[in-house]
Amino acid sequence: MPHTAVMLAAVSEDQGPGNTLRVVLLVALVGAALLAWFLLRGYRNDDNND
């Protein structure tokens, strides 16, 4: 069983799907923020490229 599935199974145990969905949403938002930072940092202008 993949590590993520084990973590989600442990989180959702005896709590219903609500907390699992919260964890998935939180991980997705953090991942999207990190991806945006990684992609956009290449476009910043430090005034060193003249």
Buried (B, 14 or more C-beta within 10 A) or exposed (E): EEEEEEEBEEEBEEEEEEBBEEBBEEEEEEEEEEEEEEEEEEEEEEEEEE
